[in-house]
Amino acid sequence: MLTALEVVTVVSVGLMVGVEFAVAFVINPILNALPDDSYQLGRAHGGRMLGAVMPFWYIGSVVLSAIWAATGWHHHGTGLVVTGAALLLVSVVMSVLLLVPINNRSKTWTPENRPADWREQSARWDRYHYARVAVLIAAFTLLVTALV
């Protein structure tokens, strides 16, 4: 049973890291190359779509990692799992404090109602997101390392 939990956790976190990496280094650069209206509308749509799914995925990853740490407490690699879970929790805190407030504003913007500093707010979100992706990659690396 522990092996199944380990695999489900690693796959779930790995997929989440892949999505967030793609947003940072594929999707947003593509959108950034579009004209302002298309760029902003694409980001708003992405913010609504991913903003609806990611909270469950982030919290679920923390919960799965915590269950893995608790059920495998006396197994090899538990310290790595605990540290990985802690980093996932850090990513949730980063999201709530730094990224979600910007996302909640930007997902409602249209070309007609966006603020004058919308590009700066998008760039700030991107910087925070790069840091969050680094934290997620570190967490994922620790969880994978705990398997071996």
Protein Blocks (a to p, Z undefined) as FASTA:
>chain_A
ZZmmmmmmmmmmmmmmmmmmmmmmmmmmmmmmpcfklmmmmmmmmmmmmmmmmmmmmmmm
mmmmmmmmmmmmmgghklmmmmmmmmmmmmmmmmmmmmmmmmmmmmmpcfklgcfklmmm
mmmmmmmmmmmmmmmmmmmmmmmmmmZZ
